[in-house]
Amino acid sequence: MSHSAGYGGSTSLVTGDAVPLDLRPAGFASRAVAFGIDFLVQFAALVASFLTLALLTKGNLDEALPVAIGLTLTVLTVVGYPVAFETLSRGRSLGKLALGLRVVSADGTPVRFRQSLARALSAIVEFWLSSGVVGLASSLVNRQGRRIGDFLAGTIVIQERTGHRITPVIDMPPPMADWARTAELSRLPADLAAVAYQYLTRYLAFDHQTRYELGIQLATAVSQYVSPPPPPQASPPEYLAAVLAERRRREAERFAQIHGPSAG
């Protein structure tokens, strides 16, 4: 079955259940514990900030100034903390790091600043103003455990895999080798490559319709970062395999150039 070059169409990388391929949604309990850790960190930071403010401004400033400073500190702690951590650490806050969780875009790509900001602003209502009731309710009514902030931002909290395991190697489809050698792959996001890898390694576990739909979706997304377009006769699995195999070959080549050949 062949598909036209470029694979135009939707770039959403989701299954029929609207769950990103091989992104395991974090369980409610682990998310709750992670939030608890972050809440304690933020609460401690607020207390320390207000105590310091009280000591520094006691009887020395106009009454309105400490209020303004306190409001600024509150915003920086409640909003700035999660936004800064999630943006700089690719979706991890201290609580999520401790529990092995990470926020990603719904298509599996890294979370962006505007998405983290939307989640943090929504959390003011979901957790701080409602004592967590709104966030709890919204997380329980959908199978992915996404709260309102996740839907607004287009994100999902996932449980990252841990531990070491033997991973299959994706081989280069012979008809794609010449095209792959000249392809520009440097813009391909690592997270998107990882999703494509999971699709290929689990290919036989999918039914025919899922193979077809996910293949088209993934090839569409990958083609936005890879040039030139694949040969017209290339199927989505062949295209993805060629991209990943060539990417791995180039990485191995760079590693050998930096570190030299390993001793026999």
C-alpha positions in Angstrom: 0.0 0.0 0.0 1.5 3.3 -1.1 0.9 6.8 0.0 1.8 10.2 -1.5 4.9 12.0 -0.5 4.6 14.4 2.4 1.7 12.6 4.0 -0.6 15.6 4.2 -3.3 15.8 6.8 -3.7 15.8 10.6 -0.6 15.8 12.8 -2.4 14.4 15.9 -0.6 11.3 17.2 -3.5 9.7 19.0 -5.2 6.3 19.0 -9.0 5.8 18.7 -9.2 6.3 22.5 -7.4 9.7 22.2 -4.4 8.4 24.1 -1.0 9.3 22.5 0.9 6.2 21.3 2.8 4.5 24.1 2.5 7.5 26.4 1.3 6.0 29.6 -1.0 8.4 31.4 0.1 8.9 35.0 -2.2 7.3 37.6 -4.3 9.5 39.9 -2.4 8.4 43.0 1.1 9.3 41.6 -0.2 12.6 40.4 -1.7 13.4 43.7 1.6 12.6 45.6 3.5 14.7 43.0 1.2 17.6 43.5 1.5 17.2 47.3 5.3 17.5 47.1 5.0 20.6 44.9 2.4 22.1 47.1 4.6 21.7 50.2 7.5 23.3 48.3 5.4 26.2 47.2 3.8 26.6 50.6 7.2 26.6 52.3 8.5 29.1 49.8 5.5 31.4 50.5 5.9 31.2 54.3 9.6 31.9 54.0 8.9 34.8 51.6 6.3 36.4 53.8 8.3 36.0 57.0 11.3 37.7 55.3 9.0 40.4 54.0 7.5 41.0 57.4 11.0 41.3 59.0 12.3 43.7 56.3 9.3 46.0 56.1 8.1 46.1 59.7 7.2 49.7 60.4 9.4 51.0 57.6 7.2 51.1 54.5 3.8 52.4 53.4 1.0 49.9 54.2 0.2 49.3 50.6 3.7 48.4 49.5 4.0 45.1 51.6 0.6 44.1 50.1 1.8 44.6 46.6 5.1 42.8 47.3 3.2 39.9 48.9 0.9 39.6 45.9 3.9 39.5 43.6 5.6 36.8 45.7 2.4 34.8 45.7 2.1 34.9 41.9 5.7 34.1 41.4 5.3 31.1 43.7 2.0 29.8 42.6 2.5 30.4 38.9 6.2 31.0 38.4 7.3 27.8 40.1 5.5 25.3 37.9 6.0 27.3 34.7 9.8 27.7 35.3 10.3 24.0 36.3 8.2 22.5 33.5 9.7 24.7 30.8 13.3 24.4 31.9 13.2 20.7 32.8 11.0 19.5 29.8 7.9 18.9 31.8 9.1 18.0 35.3 8.5 19.8 38.6 10.2 18.6 41.8 7.1 16.5 42.6 6.9 15.0 39.1 10.6 14.3 39.1 10.3 12.4 42.4 7.5 10.3 41.1 8.8 9.7 37.6 6.2 11.8 35.9 6.4 14.3 33.1 4.1 16.7 31.3 4.1 16.5 27.5 2.0 17.8 24.7 -1.0 15.6 23.8 0.9 14.6 20.7 3.9 13.4 22.7 6.2 16.4 21.9 7.8 18.5 24.7 5.7 20.9 26.7 6.1 24.5 25.7 6.1 27.7 27.8 2.6 28.8 26.9 1.2 25.3 27.7 2.9 25.4 31.2 1.5 28.9 31.7 -2.0 27.7 30.9 -1.7 24.8 33.3 -0.4 27.0 36.1 -3.1 29.6 35.7 -5.8 26.9 35.6 -4.3 25.4 38.7 -5.1 28.5 40.7 -8.8 27.6 40.4 -8.5 23.9 40.2 -6.3 23.6 43.4 -5.6 26.7 45.3 -9.1 28.4 45.3 -11.1 25.2 45.4 -8.8 23.2 47.8 -8.2 20.7 45.0 -11.9 19.8 44.5 -12.1 21.0 40.9 -8.8 19.4 39.9 -9.8 16.1 41.5 -13.2 16.0 39.8 -11.9 16.8 36.4 -9.1 14.2 36.7 -11.6 11.5 37.6 -14.0 12.0 34.8 -11.7 11.0 31.9 -9.6 7.9 31.4 -6.3 9.8 30.9 -6.6 11.6 34.2 -6.3 15.0 32.5 -7.5 18.0 34.5 -9.0 21.2 33.0 -5.6 22.8 32.7 -4.4 19.8 30.6 -7.4 20.2 28.2 -6.8 23.9 27.9 -3.1 23.5 27.3 -3.3 20.4 25.2 -1.1 18.4 27.5 -1.1 15.1 29.4 0.9 13.9 32.4 2.7 10.6 31.7 4.5 8.0 33.7 7.9 7.6 32.3 9.5 4.2 31.9 12.4 3.4 34.2 15.0 0.7 34.3 17.2 -0.8 31.5 16.0 -3.2 28.9 17.1 -4.7 25.6 15.5 -2.6 22.8 15.0 -3.9 19.2 17.0 -2.2 16.5 15.1 -0.7 13.5 16.6 -1.9 10.2 16.8 0.2 7.1 14.4 -0.9 4.4 16.7 -1.5 1.4 14.6 0.5 -1.1 14.8 3.6 1.2 18.6 3.5 1.8 19.6 6.0 -1.0 16.9 8.5 0.0 17.8 8.2 3.7 21.5 9.0 3.1 20.7 12.5 1.8 17.7 13.2 4.1 17.9 16.2 6.5 17.0 14.7 9.9 18.5 17.2 12.4 15.1 18.9 13.2 13.3 15.7 14.2 12.4 16.0 17.9 13.6 13.2 20.1 10.2 12.6 21.6 8.6 12.3 18.2 11.3 9.8 17.1 10.6 7.8 20.3 6.9 7.6 19.5 7.7 6.4 16.0 10.0 3.8 17.4 7.3 2.5 19.7 4.9 2.3 16.8 7.4 0.2 14.7 8.4 -2.1 17.6 4.7 -2.8 18.4 3.5 -2.9 14.8 2.4 -6.5 14.8 0.4 -6.0 18.1 -1.9 -3.5 16.4 -4.9 -4.5 14.3 -4.9 -3.6 10.6 -6.9 -0.4 11.0 -4.8 0.9 13.9 -1.6 0.2 11.9 -2.9 2.2 9.0 -4.2 5.2 10.9 -1.3 5.5 13.3 1.2 5.0 10.4 -0.4 7.9 8.5 -0.5 10.2 11.6 3.1 9.5 12.5 4.4 9.8 9.0 2.6 13.1 8.7 4.2 14.5 11.8 7.7 13.2 11.0 7.5 14.7 7.5 7.2 18.2 8.9 10.7 17.9 10.3 12.4 15.7 7.6 13.3 16.7 4.0 13.1 15.9 1.2 9.8 14.1 1.0 10.0 10.3 0.8 9.7 8.4 -2.4 6.0 8.2 -3.6 6.0 4.4 -3.3 7.1 4.4 0.4 4.6 3.2 2.9 4.4 4.9 6.3 6.2 2.1 8.2 9.0 2.0 5.6 9.4 5.8 5.8 9.5 5.8 9.6 11.9 2.9 9.6 14.2 4.6 7.2 14.2 7.8 9.2 14.9 6.0 12.5 17.6 3.7 11.0 19.4 6.5 9.4 19.2 8.7 12.5 20.7 5.9 14.6 23.4 5.3 12.0 24.4 9.0 12.1 24.4 9.1 15.9 26.6 6.0 16.0 28.9 7.6 13.4 29.2 10.8 15.5 29.9 8.8 18.6 32.7 6.9 16.9 34.2 10.1 15.7 34.2 11.6 19.1 35.3 8.6 21.2 37.1 6.6 18.6 36.6 2.9 17.8 36.1 0.7 20.9 38.9 -1.7 21.8 38.3 -5.2 20.6 
